[in-house]
Amino acid sequence: MLKSFRRMFVIYKGYRLRLLLSQMLLLISALASISMAAMNQQLINEGLLAGKPLVIIGAGIWMAVLALVAGGAMAGTAALAVFFAQGTAYLIRAELYHKIQTFSFANFDQFRTGNLLTRLSADVNYIANAVLYTVILALYAPFMLVVAFTLAIRDTPSLVWVLIVVSIVVLGVMGFIVPQIFKAYARRQKRLEELNNTLQENLAGMRVVKAFVRENLEIERFAARSNAMREPAFDAAFRVAALNPILTAIAQIFTALAIGVGGRQVLTNAGLDVGQLVTFMQYLSLVVTPLAMMAIVVPFILRGDASASRVFEVVDAPPAVKNAPDAKILDPATVKGRLAFENVTFAFRRPDGEFDPPALKNINLTIEPGQRVGILGATGAGKTALVNLVPRFYDATEGRITIDGVDVRAIDQDNLRQIVGIALQEAVLFQGDLRFNLKFAAPDAPDETMFAAAKAADAYGFVTNLPQMWDAPVARRGYNFSGGQRQRLAISRTLTAQPRILILDDSTSALDVATESRVQAAIPEFTNNVTTIYIAQRISAVIDLDLIVLMENGAIVATGTHEELLANSALYQEIYASQLGGDATTAAEVQA
């Protein structure tokens, strides 16, 4: 317990002097508080009981000065604690976000969006609160305990046993309840993560929910997740709420016990006077108060530790795709674009580390430089899985993929993704303006390249008709554009980066046939002999390409031109007949 929380303190290496200053101020505050308690004996015995006004006035002045010192030092500690808490939140959030940027698709399969959002927000805030209270109480409570015990042994040895017993009882209660709080917080955070996942999915798919009138179903799903979080949340909150009154009751019981035992000693002249008894009551308060404060603060620290362990789970997760130690940098201008798949098999890895059944099986395929290739197949055939291996969104489980004879795993990832450009199935745009989005992959690209890319993607016309043209605002995820417009803008973005291998992953699915044909005709003129791969489910999208690769159940079942496949592949003939109508065999004979 607290292992993850302790690990964070390595980030304070550059701030050791400030951390030391915060603890010095804390000790000054504690010493001033203890000194005020110790002066009670002098105030009562030598001032009040002896009837000496000057002693009373002098003690009062000193106690006022000590109170100012204690308060000022504690204020300084609090200011530094806030500095460390907010600084910790900033640094951890930045490190966590940086780590997320190194993740491959396989890592995002393990950590869903809702999980990561919870860790970036709620968990980081819990850690900041834990740091705040740790800095304030790191030395204060134990120092007060040690000094109070020492002074009690010196001034009131006959009552020290009361301090020992109350400390044992308080620590015993905390030792019983605190581990339960820790476990409850860990369960609560897990349930919160699941709740956020449900919420994120619902909000992202709200249009689908509305379209199918499934609001009540989503309300029930959310209620179920929320109810699942209620039990551990209640468990933790109940124990936290119960801890303080339990400790308060213990303090009051032992205060009454000390008054009874000490008062009897005063009345019987058993070696204890009134000043010593009052001073001991102050010592008892100095022992119980830090313990009570710890009881309040420990849950924050435990919650912070639980959150820290979740944050470090992400930070420690190795990227599923890594650069080789001697990764090569290829000059994109010299890359010809010959792409080869050699005995490639791929299976998705589950969160438990085991593999699913292969999504791709023994793929062998060579695509020559400048060739336009279509990969055709039904949903689930493995088309997207295949092209995701080229820019190393995933790595092949077996076999290898080469570009101009170089294994893609030997190429620096950033360099590889300069060479390989991909327009994904989902056309995602970022909030900002069109210029920012279209130059997202190539911020330094000249406007002329962006304009030409937009023309090739058939986006130039509707963009120039907008009032603000290239500076037109883009809403979150590009929802102020139609599906077809988003796809054309996404293709423009990929073309603006001028890759040597271009992959269009079903990225024209929202376009009508005429627009799709214009895009396919314009892209070769813009790309100038770039190797291009089209992923499609419609024959119309690949019918005029140099090579068509037909996939089924993760395997290549046929390759050839449209005419060759129409003549030789029963599956292709079936797809042709279902999509374009007529008798595929007759069509093949006519074309022959």
C-alpha positions as MATLAB code, in Angstrom:
seq = 'MLKSFRRMFVIYKGYRLRLLLSQMLLLISALASISMAAMNQQLINEGLLAGKPLVIIGAGIWMAVLALVAGGAMAGTAALAVFFAQGTAYLIRAELYHKIQTFSFANFDQFRTGNLLTRLSADVNYIANAVLYTVILALYAPFMLVVAFTLAIRDTPSLVWVLIVVSIVVLGVMGFIVPQIFKAYARRQKRLEELNNTLQENLAGMRVVKAFVRENLEIERFAARSNAMREPAFDAAFRVAALNPILTAIAQIFTALAIGVGGRQVLTNAGLDVGQLVTFMQYLSLVVTPLAMMAIVVPFILRGDASASRVFEVVDAPPAVKNAPDAKILDPATVKGRLAFENVTFAFRRPDGEFDPPALKNINLTIEPGQRVGILGATGAGKTALVNLVPRFYDATEGRITIDGVDVRAIDQDNLRQIVGIALQEAVLFQGDLRFNLKFAAPDAPDETMFAAAKAADAYGFVTNLPQMWDAPVARRGYNFSGGQRQRLAISRTLTAQPRILILDDSTSALDVATESRVQAAIPEFTNNVTTIYIAQRISAVIDLDLIVLMENGAIVATGTHEELLANSALYQEIYASQLGGDATTAAEVQA';
ca = [
       0.000    0.000    0.000;
       1.196    3.528   -0.924;
       3.872    2.045   -3.200;
       2.502    3.867   -6.246;
       2.081    7.093   -4.293;
       5.684    7.018   -3.025;
       6.885    6.489   -6.566;
       5.662    9.945   -7.564;
       8.111   11.757   -5.343;
      10.896   11.199   -7.858;
       9.434   14.138   -9.807;
      10.450   16.508   -6.990;
      14.185   16.153   -7.607;
      14.382   19.685   -8.947;
      12.331   21.090   -6.076;
      14.076   19.589   -3.056;
      14.822   22.965   -1.477;
      11.163   23.965   -1.619;
      10.130   20.604   -0.231;
      12.675   20.965    2.571;
      11.453   24.503    3.276;
       7.849   23.299    3.520;
       8.807   20.703    6.108;
      10.958   23.174    8.066;
       8.008   25.577    8.243;
       5.850   22.666    9.331;
       8.217   21.827   12.184;
       8.382   25.488   13.226;
       4.584   25.533   13.397;
       4.565   22.328   15.438;
       7.242   23.631   17.837;
       5.326   26.866   18.339;
       2.121   24.935   19.083;
       3.900   22.670   21.568;
       5.612   25.634   23.224;
       2.213   27.263   23.783;
       1.002   24.087   25.469;
       4.104   23.887   27.652;
       3.630   27.497   28.815;
       0.264   26.644   30.360;
       1.990   25.176   33.391;
       3.948   28.395   34.016;
       0.854   30.529   33.362;
      -1.249   28.653   35.907;
       1.248   27.782   38.638;
       3.462   30.895   38.549;
       0.870   33.377   37.329;
      -2.738   32.621   38.188;
      -2.253   30.597   41.383;
       0.643   32.778   42.593;
      -1.254   35.979   41.783;
       1.535   37.539   39.669;
       0.045   39.754   36.915;
       3.397   40.306   35.201;
       3.873   36.565   34.723;
       0.363   36.308   33.302;
       0.937   39.240   30.919;
       4.364   37.955   29.852;
       3.051   34.451   29.232;
       0.114   35.865   27.309;
       2.391   37.944   25.070;
       4.652   34.982   24.393;
       1.700   32.735   23.616;
       0.318   35.352   21.190;
       3.706   35.563   19.443;
       3.912   31.777   19.265;
       0.381   31.636   17.841;
       1.373   34.076   15.090;
       4.521   32.066   14.351;
       2.555   28.795   14.247;
      -0.122   30.263   11.987;
       2.338   32.001    9.668;
       4.529   28.920    9.309;
       1.503   26.738    8.611;
       0.276   29.248    6.002;
       3.666   29.051    4.278;
       3.499   25.264    4.353;
       0.001   25.340    2.887;
       1.137   27.610    0.036;
       4.010   25.268   -0.797;
       1.684   22.275   -0.506;
      -0.624   23.832   -3.106;
       2.407   24.439   -5.348;
       3.428   20.790   -5.112;
      -0.122   19.490   -5.528;
      -0.862   21.492   -8.672;
       2.630   20.937  -10.030;
       2.218   17.206   -9.525;
      -1.117   17.244  -11.330;
       0.421   19.137  -14.253;
       3.477   16.897  -14.558;
       1.592   13.614  -14.207;
      -1.111   14.691  -16.635;
       1.544   15.761  -19.145;
       3.506   12.514  -18.742;
       0.351   10.439  -19.021;
      -0.798   12.268  -22.146;
       2.671   11.958  -23.656;
       2.624    8.218  -22.983;
      -0.795    7.870  -24.598;
       0.621    9.491  -27.743;
       3.151    6.627  -27.980;
       0.431    3.980  -27.931;
      -0.389    1.879  -30.944;
      -3.832    0.627  -31.852;
      -3.245   -2.479  -29.729;
      -2.760   -0.317  -26.628;
      -6.023    1.483  -27.317;
      -7.701   -1.904  -27.541;
      -6.511   -2.480  -23.956;
      -7.305    0.992  -22.567;
     -10.612    2.301  -23.812;
     -11.327    6.001  -24.214;
     -13.390    6.220  -21.028;
     -10.600    4.543  -19.058;
      -8.027    7.038  -20.238;
     -10.293   10.038  -19.651;
     -10.900    8.918  -16.057;
      -7.181    8.575  -15.416;
      -6.370   11.914  -17.029;
      -8.992   13.785  -15.027;
     -10.410   12.254  -11.835;
      -7.372   10.137  -10.959;
      -4.932   13.011  -11.450;
      -7.090   15.246   -9.233;
      -7.157   12.608   -6.496;
      -3.372   12.388   -6.665;
      -3.080   16.180   -6.353;
      -5.256   16.161   -3.218;
      -3.176   13.366   -1.737;
       0.039   15.313   -2.358;
      -1.495   18.420   -0.788;
      -2.288   16.644    2.470;
       0.921   14.630    2.485;
       3.083   17.745    2.316;
       1.095   19.335    5.142;
       1.114   16.260    7.392;
       4.228   14.351    6.327;
       6.201   15.335    9.439;
       3.658   17.283   11.457;
       1.754   14.389   13.001;
       4.717   12.145   13.943;
       6.733   15.131   15.204;
       3.862   16.280   17.421;
       3.455   12.762   18.785;
       7.136   12.337   19.621;
       7.532   15.755   21.254;
       4.246   15.501   23.165;
       5.266   12.102   24.539;
       8.714   13.416   25.471;
       7.325   16.425   27.331;
       4.669   14.305   29.033;
       7.334   11.914   30.312;
       9.301   14.892   31.633;
       6.420   16.879   33.150;
       3.670   14.359   33.974;
       5.168   10.855   34.056;
       2.262    9.497   36.107;
      -0.168   10.100   33.221;
       1.973    8.963   30.274;
       0.134    5.636   30.231;
      -2.997    7.513   29.109;
      -1.164    8.783   26.015;
       0.150    5.295   25.274;
      -3.263    3.668   25.559;
      -5.090    6.322   23.509;
      -2.433    6.075   20.772;
      -2.747    2.281   20.642;
      -6.541    2.463   20.479;
      -6.563    5.137   17.762;
      -3.952    3.350   15.656;
      -5.830    0.069   16.103;
      -9.069    1.613   14.856;
      -7.267    3.151   11.891;
      -5.478   -0.117   11.144;
      -8.834   -1.862   10.963;
     -10.777    0.710    8.924;
      -8.139    2.253    6.634;
      -7.339   -0.903    4.571;
     -11.067   -1.329    3.953;
     -11.236    2.267    2.713;
      -8.320    1.610    0.356;
     -10.018   -1.450   -1.160;
     -13.333    0.389   -1.475;
     -11.664    3.301   -3.291;
      -9.970    0.909   -5.727;
     -13.321   -0.739   -6.506;
     -14.997    2.656   -6.802;
     -12.471    3.882   -9.363;
     -12.905    0.725  -11.420;
     -16.680    1.213  -11.461;
     -16.235    4.910  -12.283;
     -14.122    3.904  -15.253;
     -16.869    1.588  -16.503;
     -19.444    4.331  -15.971;
     -17.356    6.798  -17.987;
     -16.977    4.258  -20.786;
     -20.748    3.893  -21.005;
     -21.218    7.658  -20.890;
     -18.589    8.287  -23.560;
     -20.058    5.665  -25.886;
     -23.562    7.022  -25.397;
     -22.633   10.638  -26.072;
     -20.529    9.697  -29.099;
     -23.394    7.617  -30.503;
     -26.262    9.910  -29.518;
     -27.404   10.283  -33.121;
     -27.748    6.513  -33.420;
     -29.603    6.352  -30.107;
     -32.041    9.008  -31.302;
     -32.436    7.421  -34.718;
     -33.516    4.085  -33.241;
     -35.454    5.531  -30.282;
     -33.243    3.708  -27.763;
     -33.124    6.429  -25.111;
     -34.790    4.220  -22.492;
     -32.303    1.414  -23.111;
     -29.387    3.812  -22.683;
     -30.946    5.218  -19.509;
     -31.175    1.678  -18.137;
     -27.573    0.907  -19.108;
     -26.335    4.071  -17.456;
     -28.435    3.416  -14.351;
     -26.994   -0.101  -14.093;
     -23.413    1.216  -14.289;
     -24.191    3.990  -11.830;
     -25.791    1.520   -9.430;
     -22.738   -0.744   -9.687;
     -20.574    2.187   -8.575;
     -22.880    3.069   -5.688;
     -21.949    0.099   -3.476;
     -18.159    0.676   -3.336;
     -18.705    4.456   -3.223;
     -21.087    4.080   -0.275;
     -18.718    1.609    1.373;
     -15.801    4.052    1.168;
     -17.842    7.118    2.142;
     -19.447    5.347    5.109;
     -16.100    4.290    6.540;
     -14.597    7.737    6.003;
     -17.611    9.375    7.631;
     -17.516    6.952   10.571;
     -13.800    7.330   11.225;
     -13.826   10.910   12.496;
     -16.669   10.546   15.052;
     -15.152    7.295   16.309;
     -11.824    9.005   16.923;
     -13.548   12.030   18.454;
     -15.387    9.750   20.859;
     -12.133    8.010   21.768;
     -10.477   11.380   22.412;
     -13.337   12.507   24.637;
     -13.336    9.254   26.601;
      -9.629    9.485   27.308;
      -9.896   13.193   28.081;
     -12.482   12.354   30.729;
     -10.256    9.534   31.973;
      -7.264   11.880   32.236;
      -9.324   14.471   34.114;
     -10.581   11.823   36.512;
      -7.211   10.225   37.193;
      -5.259   13.485   37.149;
      -7.836   15.350   39.242;
      -7.672   12.662   41.899;
      -3.878   12.983   41.991;
      -4.192   16.762   42.372;
      -6.704   16.447   45.219;
      -4.638   13.831   47.047;
      -1.338   15.688   46.495;
       0.035   12.633   44.712;
       2.755   14.554   42.853;
       0.571   16.406   40.354;
      -0.531   20.037   40.521;
      -3.205   21.941   38.607;
      -0.741   23.452   36.125;
       0.682   20.050   35.283;
      -2.800   18.587   34.808;
      -3.851   21.390   32.433;
      -0.557   21.051   30.565;
      -1.091   17.300   30.255;
      -4.539   17.940   28.799;
      -2.809   20.053   26.159;
      -0.338   17.229   25.479;
      -3.243   14.813   25.140;
      -4.825   17.181   22.621;
      -1.523   17.416   20.749;
      -1.453   13.618   20.490;
      -5.100   13.049   19.599;
      -5.451   15.987   17.176;
      -2.720   14.832   14.739;
      -4.121   11.313   14.899;
      -7.601   12.663   14.157;
      -6.183   14.766   11.320;
      -4.492   11.684    9.938;
      -7.817    9.873   10.112;
      -9.350   12.577    7.933;
      -6.397   12.823    5.575;
      -5.482    9.149    5.216;
      -8.533    8.432    3.017;
      -7.381   11.181    0.636;
      -3.917    9.653    0.553;
      -5.313    6.155    0.021;
      -7.558    7.382   -2.759;
      -4.549    9.122   -4.273;
      -2.530    5.913   -4.042;
      -5.293    3.929   -5.735;
      -5.408    6.560   -8.479;
      -1.609    6.622   -8.769;
      -1.546    2.861   -9.317;
      -4.075    3.277  -12.133;
      -2.087    6.112  -13.690;
       1.153    4.134  -13.522;
      -0.627    1.163  -15.078;
      -0.887    3.303  -18.212;
       2.561    4.879  -17.841;
       4.181    1.446  -17.426;
       2.277   -0.176  -20.286;
       4.857   -0.874  -22.989;
       3.892    0.395  -26.433;
       2.759   -2.619  -28.422;
       4.720   -1.240  -31.379;
       8.250    0.003  -30.690;
      11.050    1.453  -32.744;
      13.992   -0.847  -33.304;
      17.164    0.353  -31.497;
      18.827    0.879  -34.880;
      15.714    2.078  -36.721;
      16.393    3.322  -40.230;
      15.420    6.680  -41.686;
      14.448    6.472  -45.340;
      14.329    9.498  -47.600;
      10.690    9.641  -48.759;
      11.790   11.183  -52.040;
      13.824    8.065  -52.914;
      11.221    5.495  -51.849;
       9.812    3.717  -54.896;
       6.848    2.197  -53.071;
       7.251   -1.535  -53.663;
       5.209   -3.224  -50.945;
       5.475   -6.924  -50.104;
       3.646   -9.135  -47.601;
       5.625  -12.300  -46.910;
       3.829  -15.150  -45.097;
       2.002  -12.652  -42.903;
      -0.277  -13.903  -40.132;
      -1.908  -11.578  -37.640;
      -4.066  -12.070  -34.535;
      -5.421   -9.460  -32.149;
      -4.115   -9.713  -28.600;
      -6.690   -9.670  -25.803;
      -6.164   -7.641  -22.581;
      -5.221  -10.872  -20.769;
      -2.301  -11.328  -23.173;
      -3.782  -14.240  -25.095;
      -4.390  -14.089  -28.840;
      -7.715  -14.237  -30.636;
      -8.029  -16.545  -33.651;
      -5.975  -15.154  -36.565;
      -7.579  -12.275  -38.433;
      -5.080  -12.761  -41.276;
      -3.646  -16.087  -42.406;
      -0.487  -16.606  -44.430;
      -0.779  -13.504  -46.607;
       1.606  -13.322  -49.566;
       1.207  -10.307  -51.805;
       3.501   -8.029  -53.781;
       2.444   -4.566  -54.945;
       4.739   -2.917  -57.456;
       5.739    0.781  -57.356;
       3.018    3.050  -58.683;
       0.505    0.232  -58.924;
      -3.124    0.915  -58.023;
      -4.492   -2.024  -56.068;
      -7.962   -2.669  -54.722;
      -8.564   -4.963  -51.765;
     -12.106   -6.274  -51.920;
     -14.083   -8.370  -49.492;
     -17.057   -8.534  -47.199;
     -17.107   -7.022  -43.714;
     -14.729   -8.992  -41.494;
     -12.672  -10.337  -44.379;
      -9.493   -8.777  -42.942;
      -9.021   -5.867  -45.338;
      -8.473   -3.161  -42.712;
      -6.382   -5.490  -40.545;
      -4.109   -6.047  -43.542;
      -3.440   -2.396  -44.347;
      -3.096   -1.462  -40.656;
       0.086   -3.537  -40.621;
       1.757   -1.345  -43.251;
       2.145    1.851  -41.124;
       2.592   -0.405  -38.057;
      -0.623    0.426  -36.267;
      -0.195   -3.240  -35.354;
       2.721   -5.603  -35.922;
       2.351   -8.885  -37.751;
       2.227  -11.933  -35.496;
       4.203  -13.933  -38.069;
       5.964  -13.071  -41.305;
       7.060   -9.635  -42.420;
       6.075   -6.638  -44.532;
       8.663   -4.767  -46.573;
       8.852   -1.452  -48.394;
      11.475   -1.509  -51.144;
      12.858   -4.626  -49.466;
      13.183   -3.035  -45.996;
      11.177   -4.591  -43.171;
       8.737   -1.968  -41.870;
       9.764   -2.939  -38.308;
      13.269   -1.712  -39.117;
      12.047    1.751  -40.168;
      11.582    4.598  -37.706;
       7.841    4.871  -36.996;
       7.574    8.603  -37.663;
       9.511    8.169  -40.881;
       7.369    5.187  -41.873;
       4.184    7.213  -41.437;
       5.633    9.958  -43.624;
       6.087    7.359  -46.320;
       2.732    5.645  -45.784;
      -0.367    7.852  -45.736;
      -3.720    6.404  -44.763;
      -7.244    7.798  -44.859;
      -9.087    5.730  -42.273;
     -12.619    4.342  -42.432;
     -13.931    6.943  -39.997;
     -13.275   10.454  -41.263;
     -12.415   12.296  -38.050;
     -11.858   16.047  -38.169;
     -10.579   18.148  -35.284;
     -12.146   21.251  -33.829;
     -10.477   24.296  -35.360;
     -10.538   25.397  -38.977;
     -10.179   23.676  -42.327;
      -6.611   24.839  -42.898;
      -5.508   23.321  -39.574;
      -7.218   20.034  -40.452;
      -5.958   19.750  -44.010;
      -2.381   20.522  -42.953;
      -2.599   18.335  -39.863;
      -0.082   15.792  -41.212;
       2.087   18.406  -42.944;
       1.894   21.784  -41.145;
       4.603   23.262  -43.379;
       2.979   22.245  -46.658;
       2.421   25.216  -49.005;
      -1.146   26.288  -49.642;
      -0.768   25.297  -53.289;
      -0.270   21.664  -52.254;
      -3.326   21.839  -50.010;
      -5.396   23.321  -52.853;
      -4.245   20.629  -55.288;
      -4.976   17.885  -52.743;
      -8.467   19.277  -52.190;
      -9.076   19.311  -55.942;
      -7.929   15.693  -56.225;
     -10.312   14.712  -53.415;
     -13.151   16.693  -55.021;
     -13.318   18.950  -51.956;
     -12.094   22.190  -53.534;
     -15.490   23.174  -54.888;
     -17.532   23.023  -51.704;
     -14.707   24.510  -49.600;
     -14.330   27.565  -51.833;
     -18.087   28.090  -51.676;
     -17.912   28.514  -47.897;
     -17.890   32.155  -46.673;
     -14.553   31.723  -44.892;
     -13.202   29.130  -47.326;
     -10.025   27.516  -45.912;
     -10.463   29.292  -42.583;
     -14.000   27.972  -42.154;
     -14.604   26.634  -38.632;
     -14.753   22.897  -38.008;
     -16.982   21.677  -35.181;
     -16.079   18.791  -32.885;
     -15.411   15.704  -35.015;
     -16.434   17.743  -38.074;
     -20.151   17.387  -37.459;
     -20.893   20.637  -39.326;
     -19.972   18.816  -42.560;
     -21.801   15.947  -44.213;
     -20.404   12.416  -44.174;
     -19.278   12.661  -47.782;
     -17.652   16.048  -47.208;
     -15.790   14.732  -44.166;
     -14.476   11.808  -46.197;
     -13.255   14.086  -48.983;
     -11.594   16.389  -46.452;
      -9.922   13.394  -44.804;
      -8.588   12.252  -48.180;
      -7.362   15.815  -48.835;
      -5.523   15.771  -45.514;
      -3.758   12.530  -46.431;
      -2.867   13.758  -49.917;
      -1.481   17.063  -48.574;
       1.223   15.061  -46.761;
       2.300   13.591  -50.156;
       3.026   10.015  -49.031;
       4.811    7.501  -51.251;
       2.298    4.763  -50.420;
      -1.325    5.876  -50.197;
      -3.990    3.771  -48.477;
      -7.670    4.659  -48.746;
      -9.450    2.441  -46.229;
     -13.033    2.425  -47.499;
     -12.710    6.196  -47.325;
     -15.096    6.825  -50.228;
     -17.963    4.737  -48.836;
     -20.126    7.833  -48.229;
     -19.618    9.165  -51.765;
     -21.943    8.597  -54.665;
     -20.598    6.645  -57.620;
     -20.014    9.743  -59.771;
     -18.045   11.568  -57.056;
     -16.111    8.410  -56.248;
     -15.155    8.047  -59.902;
     -13.949   11.657  -60.068;
     -11.813   11.160  -56.956;
     -10.293    7.947  -58.292;
      -9.511    9.609  -61.607;
      -7.945   12.704  -60.011;
      -5.793   11.038  -57.355;
      -3.286    9.419  -59.800;
      -2.717   12.798  -61.443;
      -1.966   14.379  -58.062;
       0.105   11.558  -56.589;
       2.323   11.087  -59.641;
       3.009    7.347  -59.687;
       2.424    6.762  -55.972;
       1.562    3.207  -54.931;
      -2.120    3.348  -54.017;
      -4.263    0.813  -52.155;
      -8.048    1.083  -52.100;
     -10.018   -0.859  -49.492;
     -13.584   -1.417  -50.617;
     -16.677   -3.553  -50.377;
     -18.095   -2.315  -53.691;
     -16.757   -3.582  -56.983;
     -17.477   -0.175  -58.526;
     -14.730    1.300  -56.329;
     -12.007   -1.040  -57.641;
     -13.204   -2.104  -61.085;
     -10.692    0.033  -63.036;
      -7.618   -0.606  -60.875;
      -4.435   -2.395  -61.954;
      -4.934   -5.276  -59.528;
      -7.799   -6.495  -57.355;
      -7.114   -8.641  -54.287;
     -10.137  -10.627  -53.134;
     -10.179  -11.558  -49.438;
     -12.388  -13.872  -47.417;
     -12.057  -14.938  -43.765;
      -8.607  -13.394  -43.384;
      -7.068  -14.995  -46.463;
      -6.432  -13.968  -50.056;
      -8.638  -16.161  -52.238;
      -7.986  -14.558  -55.634;
      -5.986  -11.810  -57.343;
      -6.185  -10.298  -60.797;
      -7.762   -7.572  -62.852;
     -11.523   -7.152  -62.978;
     -11.720   -9.148  -66.196;
      -9.512  -11.947  -64.868;
     -11.473  -12.310  -61.649;
     -14.777  -12.134  -63.471;
     -13.620  -15.036  -65.586;
     -11.917  -17.165  -62.925;
     -13.321  -16.436  -59.450;
     -16.714  -17.794  -58.440;
     -16.755  -15.542  -55.348;
     -16.011  -12.451  -57.442;
     -18.728  -13.436  -59.882;
     -21.163  -13.765  -56.981;
     -20.245  -10.314  -55.629;
     -20.500   -8.815  -59.114;
     -23.934  -10.285  -59.670;
     -25.217   -9.140  -56.277;
     -23.903   -5.580  -56.625;
     -24.155   -4.784  -60.317;
     -26.880   -7.208  -61.384;
     -27.022   -9.480  -64.373;
     -25.209  -12.730  -65.012;
     -21.543  -12.462  -64.121;
     -20.596  -15.410  -66.347;
     -22.252  -13.795  -69.344;
     -20.570  -10.493  -68.548;
     -17.207  -12.239  -68.420;
     -17.808  -13.882  -71.778;
     -18.848  -10.561  -73.316;
     -15.741   -8.797  -71.976;
     -13.564  -11.646  -73.220;
];
